[in-house]
Amino acid sequence: MPSAPSSTEKDRELIATSKFLSLILRHQPQRIGLTLNDQGWASIEQLTTLAAKHDKTLNRELIEQVVAEDGKQRFALSADGRYIRANQGHSIAVDLGLRATEPPALLYHGTATRFVDAILREGLRKGSRQHVHLSAEPSTAARVGQRHGKPQVLTVLAQAMLRAGHVFYLSDNGVWLTDAVPTKFLRTIDDV
């Protein structure tokens, strides 16, 4: 009888599965021939079948575990459990059904120090994604920035942006989204 995978092996499997789901559900469903509906939902049955044809082993239990244990709540299951989607971060067009939401006075953006000068000159742009991602807490923004190098947290004057006509959304996993942040609404953490 084969031994059960160690917790380290299981952790690696969960991380690899989360990365695969992020790639497929946020950016490249066509890579495996998957079709998302207009709201970004994919059939779990179709996802597992197509993934297997591309040498990626997925099953419902593994998908449900990734959804349940992902600390950033990147994914959601439909109420009937038959569909999955990414909560935000798409570079492909999907309508997540987000409603405009009034933000707190300040929001935060984590980046690497090497990008700060350019951001302070040009503002925050969504790039290939549908929105600029912002955090409600500086500590969360710092963790995001850390993924890209030495972290720097920028403060976004969200209420001032709202008064100037900018729109904000709050994703199901607590990430604040907007189309862009002009430079006049950005501060380094020391300037606030």
ZALUM-682093 format. One record per residue (C-alpha): x, y, z. Coordinates in steps of 0.25 Angstrom, whole numbers, plus 5000, padded with zeros to 4 digits. Example, Ala and Ser with C-alpha at 12.3 -4.5 7.8 and 13.67 -1.06 7.14 Angstrom:
BEGIN
504949825031 505549965029 
END
This chain:
BEGIN
500050005000 500650144996 500950235007 500150365009 500850485004 501550565014 501050705019 502150765011 501750694998 500350725001 500650875003 501450874990 500250804982 499350914988 500251024984 500450964970 498950944968 498651094973 499651144963 499051064952 497651104955 498151254956 498751234942 497551164936 496351244943 497051384942 497851384930 497851274920 496651174920 496951144905 498251084909 497550954912 496250984904 495451034916 494251124914 493851224924 492451294924 492351444924 492451444940 493751364940 493151234944 493651094939 493050964940 493850884950 493550754942 494050814929 495250874937 495750744942 495550674929 496250774921 497350784931 497550634931 497750644915 498950734918 499550654929 499050724941 498350644951 497150714957 495950654965 494850714972 495450694986 496750754982 496050874976 495150894988 496350884998 497050994990 495851084991 495651055005 497051075010 497551185001 497851295011 497651405000 496251344996 496651354981 495551254977 494051234979 493151114977 491751134972 490551114982 490250974975 491750944976 491850914961 492651034956 493851114961 494451244958 495551344962 495051454971 495851564964 497251584957 496751554943 497451594930 496351544922 494951614921 494051554931 492851624938 492951594953 491651664956 492351764965 491651884970 492252014973 492552024988 493052144996 494452125001 495052155014 495852295015 497152225011 497552095004 498952035001 499751984990 500951894992 502051894981 503551874981 504451994984 504951994970 503652024964 503252144973 503852254965 503152214953 501852204960 501952334967 502252394953 501152324945 500152274956 499652134957 499152064945 498451934943 499351884933 498851754927 497851734938 496451784939 496751874951 497751934960 497851844973 497851914987 497851875001 497051925013 498251895022 499751945021 500251805026 499451735014 500051835004 501451805010 501251655008 500851674993 501951764991 502951664996 502551574985 503251664975 504551704983 504851794995 503451844999 502951984999 501552025003 500852144996 499652215002 498452234993 497552354997 496252274994 495252364999 495852484991 495852404979 494352364981 494052514982 494752534969 493852434962 494752304963 493952174965 494352064975 493951924976 494151824987 494451674982 493851554989 495151534996 495351675001 496251734990 495951874987 495851904972 495952034963 496252064949 497552154952 498152234963 498652374958 499852424965 499252534972 498552424981 499752354984 500652374996 501852295002 501552245015 502452355021 501652465015 500352435020 
END
